[in-house]
Each structure stands twice: as structure tokens, then as C-alpha cells.
Amino acid sequence: MRLLFLGDLRYNEAGINDDIYSLGEYFREKGYALIPNLEGGISAAGDRKIRKRGSNLAQGDEILQVLKILSVKGVTLANNHIMDFGPEGLKRTVGVLDSEGILHCGAGMAMDEALKPMEIEDGGKITAVFNFGWNAEETVYAGKDRPGCAPRDNAVVIRTLREYASLHPDRDIIAVLHWGFELNLYPMPFDIDLAHSIADIETVRAVIGHHPHCPQPVEEYKGKKIYYSLGNFYFGTGRKAYSKKIYDHEPSDMSDYGIGVIYDCEKGTAEDLVIRYDPDKGESLIAEDVKLPEKLPEYSDKKAYEAVLRKGSLRKKVPVLYTSPFINAVKLFVFNTKRNLASLGIRLPAFGRKTAP
């Protein structure tokens, strides 16, 4: 079996677009079983939104048909939108997926459920897919008796994967993380460090990320591939908005691109393909002539890498996160306090700067 891991999938359009059918036909011909990130739950009338800074997203009524057309095997759920309509929204989403025979991982009605992998059996061999999301970007973490997502917490991630690897040394592991800041072309050292720790676990075969809404580089680490961000796969009506994002990069329209990771369960190998949204045609198509992802730049020189990171970001005020938990916590507290206040219309003064009389 060849699994195709894809980035963010949101479908909020009325009817099924032609490019969904053409993509579905391509995937079926190749024999891919898809595992996209379901960016938002399956909504119902009367759902109550949770209070948050960002938008409350949900899937339209057509999403189940879309999943079938695309040959979706399973979905990852640990993201910053799966809890947008509270515990009931998550419960309904999981229930619908179960009734349709679609696997899922990364979220549940309690922590132990959120940390369970989806296990995919092929010819007697099992591949376990784990999924974690990051609360700094509004992913709601599960608790012992509280619904939510598996946390992108270094200790939790490594402990969970090591315990599973110890119990099941004959099973391959794919770790999928919804992490990083939006609209960054390069990963934070914070994420690179965790990715390496994950890949150091013997039975982990690949590390795959998404959330930034643009592709990030791939790294070859100890013979394993780390895809730091796949970018968007298919973001419904939001594709047009992301198409207007222009980066200081070649190509400059990076948010029009998405990477797909093809994982061969029998061989334990990963390769990739590229999907591009064409704003002129309003279609998402396989882009066979595009060379992505690029290789991860050298990051041993912190100052040089930080310059690359900032140049490749459309969000200039995000903190650069290194490997100190304490310093990162302070940076994130200050950053998110400012964002929370700004969402309420309160802006802190720029201390230390002279103001006009």
C-alpha cells in the first residue's frame, strides 16, 4: 500500500468542483490511499463556536463525498480548528468518520484517545500514524478527562512514540505534526530539534508537518526524511486568499503549492509530489514540472539561519524559537499576550520608542 500524506484540507463549497474529480481519478490510477489533515470538523446547524483569535472553520456538507472521491483512507485531526465548535463538534466529527470507515488520529474525547495512532495494516504489516498539534497556534489540548488534541509537547511526543516503539518493534511509525507559525517558509530551530528527536527513534520512518499554509524544506536526517510543512492541499474558497500571499522567494506564490508525501508501507520509503492551485483556472492540479521541496538550509549558524527564516516569513513579528524551553515559554507568553489583546482591540505601547508630541 502507498499512503499519500497531504496538508490542510478544507471543503466549504457548494457542490463538487471539477478538480476534485480529476485529482481523485489521478490518485486512484496511482493507487494512493490518502491521509490529509482535516482542517476543521464536520459542522451541523446550531453549533456554538468557541471563542478564539482566529477564524472558526468547519467542513461543508459535501466533505464526505469529497473524501470518498479522493480515496481518503484516514485523516489527521490535531490542528487549530478541529475544536472550533467545542466538544460536541469533535464528537460529531469522530462519529461521522467512524460511521464512514475513515480512520483518524490526533484528537479524542480524552488524552488517551487523542494519543492513539491510526494503525494501517497492509499484507500483515502495520504502519502506525501519530498526530500532534501546537497550542501556541490555538490547538486545544486534550486532558485526562477533557476533549481535545494530542499535544505538541516534546516530552509527551517522545514518550508516546518511544512507548509504542518498545511495545511494537515490528511496526513502522509515521509522526505527523501540526506545528510552526503560519506563512513561514522555514521551520524554527525549536521544530528542527523535536523532529530530530523523533527521527532518532529507530522505528520512526518519516516526520511530516503542516500548518504554515506554505511548503517548507525537506531534510535528510540519518537516512530518514523530515518534511517540515506540506503546505495546503485544498483549502476550498480560501485558496483565492492564499494565492495573494507573495513571498521573497522563487517561486513567490508558495502558498499556491502543496507537497504530497508518498509512503510505501512495504518498503518503508518516502518520496514526494507537488500540487499547485492555479488562480487563473481556479483549479488544483498535479504539478509535475515543479521542483519542490527544497533542501533545508544550514542551521548551525544561528544568526545566519535566523536571517533566512525572517526573510522567508510574511509574519515579521513572530518570535524565533530555539531549544530553551524557558526562553521559548517567555517569548510565546509575550507574543500571545499581545495577540490576545490585539484581538480585543487593545494595543500595547511600543516601550522605549519616542512618540510625537
C-alpha positions, 0 to 999 in steps of 0.5 A, a space after each residue: 500500500 502507498 499512503 499519500 500524506 497531504 496538508 490542510 484540507 478544507 471543503 466549504 463549497 457548494 457542490 463538487 468542483 471539477 478538480 476534485 474529480 480529476 485529482 481523485 481519478 489521478 490518485 486512484 490510477 496511482 493507487 494512493 490511499 490518502 491521509 490529509 489533515 482535516 482542517 476543521 470538523 464536520 459542522 451541523 446547524 446550531 453549533 456554538 463556536 468557541 471563542 478564539 483569535 482566529 477564524 472558526 472553520 468547519 467542513 461543508 456538507 459535501 466533505 464526505 463525498 469529497 473524501 470518498 472521491 479522493 480515496 481518503 483512507 484516514 485523516 489527521 485531526 490535531 490542528 487549530 480548528 478541529 475544536 472550533 465548535 467545542 466538544 460536541 463538534 469533535 464528537 460529531 466529527 469522530 462519529 461521522 468518520 467512524 460511521 464512514 470507515 475513515 480512520 483518524 488520529 490526533 484528537 479524542 474525547 480524552 488524552 488517551 484517545 487523542 494519543 492513539 495512532 491510526 494503525 494501517 495494516 497492509 499484507 500483515 504489516 502495520 504502519 502506525 500514524 501519530 498526530 500532534 498539534 501546537 497550542 501556541 497556534 490555538 490547538 486545544 489540548 486534550 486532558 485526562 478527562 477533557 476533549 481535545 488534541 494530542 499535544 505538541 509537547 516534546 516530552 509527551 511526543 517522545 514518550 508516546 512514540 518511544 512507548 509504542 516503539 518498545 511495545 511494537 518493534 515490528 511496526 513502522 511509525 509515521 509522526 505527523 505534526 501540526 506545528 510552526 507559525 503560519 506563512 513561514 517558509 522555514 521551520 524554527 530551530 525549536 521544530 528542527 530539534 523535536 523532529 530530530 528527536 523523533 527521527 532518532 527513534 529507530 522505528 520512526 520512518 518519516 516526520 511530516 508537518 503542516 500548518 504554515 499554509 506554505 511548503 517548507 524544506 525537506 531534510 535528510 536526517 540519518 537516512 530518514 526524511 523530515 518534511 517540515 510543512 506540506 503546505 495546503 492541499 485544498 483549502 476550498 474558497 480560501 485558496 483565492 486568499 492564499 494565492 495573494 500571499 507573495 513571498 521573497 522567494 522563487 517561486 513567490 506564490 508558495 502558498 499556491 503549492 502543496 507537497 504530497 508525501 508518498 509512503 510505501 508501507 512495504 518498503 518503508 520509503 518516502 518520496 514526494 509530489 507537488 500540487 499547485 492551485 492555479 488562480 487563473 483556472 481556479 483549479 488544483 492540479 498535479 504539478 509535475 514540472 515543479 521542483 519542490 521541496 527544497 533542501 533545508 538550509 544550514 542551521 548551525 549558524 544561528 544568526 545566519 539561519 535566523 536571517 533566512 527564516 525572517 526573510 522567508 516569513 510574511 509574519 515579521 513579528 513572530 518570535 524565533 524559537 530555539 531549544 530553551 524551553 524557558 526562553 521559548 515559554 517567555 517569548 510565546 507568553 509575550 507574543 500571545 499576550 499581545 495577540 490576545 489583546 490585539 484581538 480585543 482591540 487593545 494595543 500595547 505601547 511600543 516601550 522605549 520608542 519616542 512618540 510625537 508630541 
